[in-house]
């Protein structure tokens, strides 16, 4: 009987907390709506990955348990998804079909409250994002790195406007122990989040020493290169995609890009986005 009385009191306490939580969530939602109106007037994108990641990191650091980081991220992913939907009738373009791997990755990142649209090709995905039909796009990074079509689209820009890599989604590992990665497309270069990486695209002539020459300025400046992927360009030579530590506007990385420009390599900044740990 004593245990039943205690159970009843605990349930009453949870009911009271749930009432407080719904009031607070509705107040948060009203603030999100006002933020959405301000963003719309200013022509700013509704999705700001640096801000979202900063919030997640702060909440995880503040938590004293028993909720762990995955639980906190899962809860707030849905809270933020609902906020995005209230700020704007948010539409996420996805490569592939309904319930495909990229769709599942997108839902892991953007939650259940936003809308999703599906595109058969990377070109159609870029078109949807660049034209403003979609607020963001999600595309697979590929098990062995990005495909040539993705690199060509990044190198060419887009007739309707510039498309950037604005975030990444990293899920569990495949049978080879490699994390499954997906890229989020947007139309603006992110502000720094405090812990970022930058994707750069360089066109190389197909000749000995070209790769070493492209990497040397990073070594000299002490900028860590996180990944290297190359594909043969349809117009000749190689597309070299580098992911490096830091934001594109960080002084060391900015100096490195200037050094590459000075020798005619002309790197294209494809985007800066929060690092995955």
N, C-alpha and C positions, 0 to 999 in steps of 0.2 A: 504493500500500500504506500509505503514511504517513497519507493522508487517511482510509482505512478504519479504521486503528488509532485515529485521533482520534475518528472517528464512534462507534466502539464505546465508547470512554471516556466520551464525552458522553452516550450512551444509558444507560450504567451510572450516571452521575451523576443523570440524570433518574429512573431507576428508584429510586435511593436516596431522592431527594427525594419521589417519589410515596409511598414507604413512610412517610416522616415526615409527609407531608400527611394521609394517611388516618388515622394515629394522632391527629393534632391535630384533624382534623374529627370523629372519634368522641368525643374529649374535649369538644369544643365542643358536640356533640350531647347528651352526658350532662348538661352544665351547662344546656342549653336545657330538657331534661326536668325538671330540678329547678326551674328558673324557672317552668315551666308548672304544677307542683304548687303552688308558692307563690301564683301568680296565681289558681289555682282556689280555694284556701282563702280568699283575700282578696276573691274576687268581682271581680277586675280583668280588663279585656279582654285577650285574647291578643295583639292587634295594636296596637302603639304606634308610630304613624307618625313622631312626633318623634324617638324613639329610633332608629328605622331610618334616618331621613335623617341624623341626627347621625353615625351610624356610617359611612354612605356618604361623607359629606363628609370625615370624619377620615381614612378609608382613602385617598381620592383625594389629600388633602393630604400624606399620609405617603409615597405612592408615588414612587419615584425612577425609574420606567420600567423596561422599555419598555412596560408595560401602560398604556393611556390610560384616561380616565375611563369611556367607554362599556364598555370591556372589564371594568374593575373592577366596575362596577355590574351587568353581566350575570352575572359569576361569583358575586358575593355575593347577587344576587337569588335564585339557585337554592339557595345555602347557607342563606339565611334562610328560603326556602320550606320546605326540609326541616326546619329548626328549628321553624317554626310547626306543621308537621304532627306533630312529636314532642311539642311542648308540649301540643297538643290536637288532636283530630280536626277540624281547621279547615275550615269550610264558607264559601265566598264566594257570595253571591247575585248573579246577573248579570241585567240587563235584556236580553231578547232570547233568541236561540237559540244552540245549539252552533256554534262557529266563526264567529259573527257578530262584528262590529267591537268590540262591548263586551266580548265574551268574550276576544278577542285582546288588548284593552287590559288586561283584568284579569290575564291570564297574564303580560303584560309587567311587571306590578306585583307580583303575588303568586307568580309562578313555577309550576312544574309539579307540586309535591308536595302542594298543598292540593286539596280537593275543590271542585267548582263545581256550583251548582244554577241553573236558568233560570226566569225569570218574564216573563210577557207584558206586564205593566203596571207602571208606577211604584208604584201602590198595593200590588200584591202584593209588590213588592220591599221597600217600607217595612215591610209586615206581617212579612215574614220576618226583617228585622233587628230591629225593635222587639220582637218576641216572643221573640227569642233563638234562633230556629231556625237562623239564619245568624249568623256572627260579624261579617261586614261585607257591604256591598252595593256594586255598581258600576253607575253609570248615566251615560248620555251627557249632557254639558253642553249639547249642541246646537250646530249650526253658527252659529245666530243667537242663542245664549243659551238659558237653561233654558226649558222649556215651562211653560204655565200649570199643568198638573197637578202638576209638581214643586214649583212655588212654593206652590200650595194645600196640598200635603202638608206642606211645611215650616212654613207659617203655622199650620196646624191642630194641629201636633204629631201625636200618634198615640194611639189608645185604649190600646194596650198599652205605651206608654212613649215617651220622647223620642228622636228620631233626629237626629243631628248630621252635618254634613259634616266628615269627619275627615282627608281627604287628597285629592289630585288626581293624575290621571295625564295627562301631556301627551306626545303622540306627535308624529310628523313633521307636515308641513304638507300641506294639501289643495291643489287646483289654484289656489285663490285666495291661497295663501301663508299661510293661517291655521292655527295648530296645532290638532290635534284634541284636545279636552279631555274628560275623564271625571271624575266625582266619586265618591269613596269614602264610603259611609255607615257610621256606627258609632253607639254608644249613649252615648258620653261625650265631654265637651269635652276636647280634648287639652291636656296641659301644653305650655308654650312650648318651642320647639325652638331658639330664638335667631335665627331668620329666618323669620317667619310672615306670613300674611295672614289676614284674618277676613272671613267672609261675614255680612252683615247684611240683614235683611228688614224693610222699613218699609211700612206701608199708608198711602197718600196719598189725600186727597180729590181728586177730579178738578176742580181749580180753578187759575186762573193763579197762578204764584208758588210752588206747592207744592213743586216739585222744587228750586228755588233755596233755599227755606227749609230743606229737608232737608239740602242740601249745605253750607250756610253754617257750621254748627258744625265741620265737618271742615276747612274753609278757615281758620277762626279759630284752631283748635288746631294747624294745621300737619300734619294727618294726610293722607297721600296717598291719594286714591281711585284704585284701579287699574282698575275696570270698573264700568259702570252698565247694568243691564238692567231693563226694566219690562214688565209685562203687565197687561192689564185683569183685575181681580178679578171672579170670578163673582158676588160679593155687592155689587159696585159699587166705584168708585174704582180705584186702581192698586196692584199689588204692585211695590215697588221693591227690587231685589236689588243691593246694593253689595258690592264686594270692596275692602277697604282694607288698607293696610300695617299690620303689627303684630298682636300677640296681643290677644284680648279683655280680658285682665287687665293689659295694659300701661297705665301711668298716663295717658298722653295720650289713648289710645283710650277708657279707662274714663271720663275726664272728658267726652269728647265724647258718649258714650252717656248720661251723666247730663244733659248739656245738652239732648239730644233728648227725654229723658224729661220734663224740666221744662216743655217746651212741648207735651206730650201726644202726641209722635210714637211713643213706645214701641217703639224698635227691638228686633227679636228677633235674638239671636246664633244664627246657624245653624251656626257652627263656626269654629275656627281651625286652620290646617294649614300645613305647610311651604310656603314660596314656591317657585315654579319659576323657574329662571334659564336 
